[in-house]
Amino acid sequence: MDLISNLILIDSDMRRRAAISHVLSAGNIHVEPFEHVTELAASWPRSGVVLIHDEPGAIEDLIDSMARHGEWFPIIAFSEQPGA
């Protein structure tokens, strides 16, 4: 099984984004943090796995952006209150 070495983190909450980045970086995972999908679109990465906070419209925006760029990355969505 391949390990994740490059993670694209999209989360509008600055503190949570910093905490996640810190923990993952300690595990030798390169984290590219973004506040919104629009930031990601401005500097599209070559590869990676996307970890995105599941807030209204975020995943749809990400999929639309991937379709426009013609490059697809695996997506992992997370929420502090899943199903709420």
C-alpha positions, 0 to 999 in steps of 0.5 A: 500500500502506498503512503500519502506523501502529499496532502492537499488540505482545504478548510476555511477554519484557520485553527483547525487547518493549522492543527491538522497540518501540524499533526500530519507534518509530524508524520512526514506528510507534506501538507499544502493548506488552502482556505478555499477551493478557489485558492487551490484553483489558482495554484493547481498541484501536480499530485496529491490526495485532497482532505476537505472539510465538508461544508456546504458546496465545498465538495461540489466546488472541488469536483467542478474545479477538477473537471475544469483542470482535467486532473482528478485527485482522490478526495477524503471529506471530513466533518466534526459533526458527520450526518448533522 
